[in-house]
Amino acid sequence: MVASLLRYERIRTTVAKAKLIRPWAEKMITLGKKGTLHARRLALAFLRSKPAVAKLFRTIGPRFKDRPGGYTRIIRLAEAIRPARSDRIADFRVPAGFRLGDGTPMALIELVEADVTPREKRRRRGASPEPFRPRRELYKKAEARQPTGASAAGGGSEPSEKGSAGPAPSA
């Protein structure tokens, strides 16, 4: 999780996990500030992610070179909103600051001087610009395009049955 924090510079997790991650992330950033080979090897042994270590020593370490500590920030997401007069479960709504399944409080942990850009919305692969149409409309269009002459009478060049692909073999 520390590797993800260093790689993305902001992650969403539970408050308890964010509090556990913070000291380890700060130790790794301190190693990144040192920039020695020994510090790099210690960081790689802990993080086990080459891209995270590369970013730590190339960008994050030099960015915090003059800062004496306090490299991370924990932001708790919205607190619970529950009507004071009601204890019914039906009246309780889970706000964005709590996980839906178990109600665990959520938080953002981020680097103080984070270089985070918002993600672009992904487009689905193979999505067509046309709106969805039921198949029956597609078949109506296909029937309208077919000529009514030879294919309707059955004397066309297309075989009428699956098995008769050509003329009968001569014996």
C-alpha positions in Angstrom: 0.0 0.0 0.0 3.0 2.3 0.6 4.1 1.6 -2.9 0.7 2.6 -4.2 0.8 5.8 -2.2 4.3 6.7 -3.6 3.3 5.8 -7.1 -0.1 7.6 -7.3 0.6 10.2 -4.6 -3.0 9.9 -3.3 -5.0 6.8 -2.4 -8.4 6.2 -0.8 -8.4 3.7 2.1 -9.8 3.2 5.6 -8.8 5.6 8.3 -7.1 2.8 10.3 -5.0 1.7 7.3 -4.1 5.3 6.5 -2.8 5.8 10.1 -0.7 2.6 9.7 0.7 3.6 6.4 1.8 7.1 7.3 5.0 6.3 9.3 6.3 3.8 6.7 5.7 6.2 3.9 7.5 9.0 5.7 10.5 6.6 6.3 10.6 5.8 2.6 10.5 9.5 1.6 13.4 10.1 4.0 15.3 7.4 2.2 14.4 9.0 -1.1 15.8 12.3 0.2 19.2 10.7 1.0 19.5 9.3 -2.5 22.4 6.9 -1.8 22.7 3.4 -3.2 22.2 2.0 0.3 19.0 3.9 0.7 17.8 2.8 -2.7 18.4 -0.9 -1.8 16.6 -0.5 1.5 13.6 1.1 -0.2 13.5 -1.6 -2.9 13.7 -4.3 -0.2 10.7 -2.8 1.6 8.5 -1.7 -1.4 9.3 -4.5 -3.9 8.2 -2.3 -6.8 10.8 -0.9 -9.1 8.5 1.9 -10.6 7.6 3.1 -7.1 11.3 3.2 -6.1 12.3 5.0 -9.3 9.6 7.7 -8.7 10.6 7.9 -5.0 14.2 8.7 -5.9 13.7 10.7 -9.1 10.8 13.0 -8.2 9.5 12.6 -4.6 12.9 12.7 -2.8 14.1 15.9 -4.5 10.7 17.5 -4.1 10.9 17.2 -0.3 14.6 17.9 0.0 14.2 21.1 2.1 11.2 19.8 4.1 12.1 18.4 7.6 9.2 16.0 7.9 5.4 15.7 7.7 5.3 14.5 4.1 1.8 13.0 4.2 -1.7 14.2 5.0 -4.8 12.2 6.0 -8.1 13.6 5.0 -11.2 12.0 6.6 -14.1 11.8 4.2 -17.6 13.0 5.2 -18.9 12.1 8.6 -22.1 10.2 9.1 -25.4 12.0 8.7 -28.1 10.4 10.7 -31.3 11.9 12.0 -31.1 12.5 15.7 -34.8 11.6 16.4 -34.7 8.3 14.5 -33.0 5.0 15.3 -34.6 3.0 12.5 -32.2 1.4 10.1 -34.4 2.5 7.1 -33.6 6.2 8.0 -29.9 5.6 8.0 -28.1 6.5 4.8 -24.5 5.6 4.2 -22.7 8.8 3.1 -19.6 8.9 0.9 -17.2 8.9 3.8 -18.1 5.3 4.9 -17.7 2.0 3.1 -21.0 0.6 2.0 -20.5 -3.0 3.2 -19.4 -2.5 6.7 -19.6 1.2 7.4 -15.9 1.6 8.0 -14.8 5.3 7.9 -12.8 6.1 4.8 -10.0 8.6 4.3 -7.6 9.9 1.6 -3.9 9.8 2.3 -1.8 11.9 0.1 1.6 13.5 -0.2 1.5 17.1 1.0 2.9 18.6 -2.2 1.1 16.1 -4.4 1.2 16.3 -8.2 -2.2 14.7 -8.8 -4.2 15.3 -11.9 -7.8 14.1 -12.2 -8.3 11.1 -14.3 -10.1 11.3 -17.6 -13.3 9.3 -18.1 -12.6 6.1 -19.9 -14.5 5.3 -23.0 -15.7 1.8 -23.5 -14.1 -0.2 -26.1 -16.3 -1.0 -29.1 -19.0 1.4 -28.0 -20.8 2.7 -31.0 -21.9 6.3 -31.3 -25.4 5.1 -32.2 -27.9 4.6 -29.4 -29.0 1.1 -28.5 -31.7 -0.4 -30.8 -33.5 -3.7 -30.2 -32.7 -6.4 -32.7 -36.2 -6.5 -34.1 -35.6 -3.0 -35.5 -32.5 -4.2 -37.3 -34.4 -7.2 -38.8 -37.1 -4.8 -40.0 -34.5 -2.8 -41.8 -32.9 -5.9 -43.4 -36.3 -7.1 -44.6 -37.1 -3.7 -46.1 -33.8 -3.7 -48.1 -34.2 -7.2 -49.6 -35.6 -7.3 -53.1 -39.0 -9.1 -53.3 -38.3 -10.8 -56.7 -36.1 -13.9 -57.0 -35.3 -14.5 -53.3 -39.0 -14.5 -52.3 -39.9 -17.0 -55.0 -37.1 -19.4 -54.0 -35.5 -19.5 -57.5 -32.5 -17.4 -56.5 -28.9 -18.3 -56.5 -28.8 -18.7 -52.7 -29.4 -22.3 -51.5 -32.7 -22.7 -49.7 -31.5 -25.5 -47.3 -28.4 -25.7 -45.3 -27.3 -29.1 -46.7 -27.7 -28.4 -50.4 -24.8 -26.2 -51.2 -24.5 -27.1 -54.8 -25.8 -29.4 -57.6 -26.3 -33.0 -56.8 -23.2 -35.2 -57.6 -23.5 -37.3 -60.7 -23.0 -41.1 -60.4 
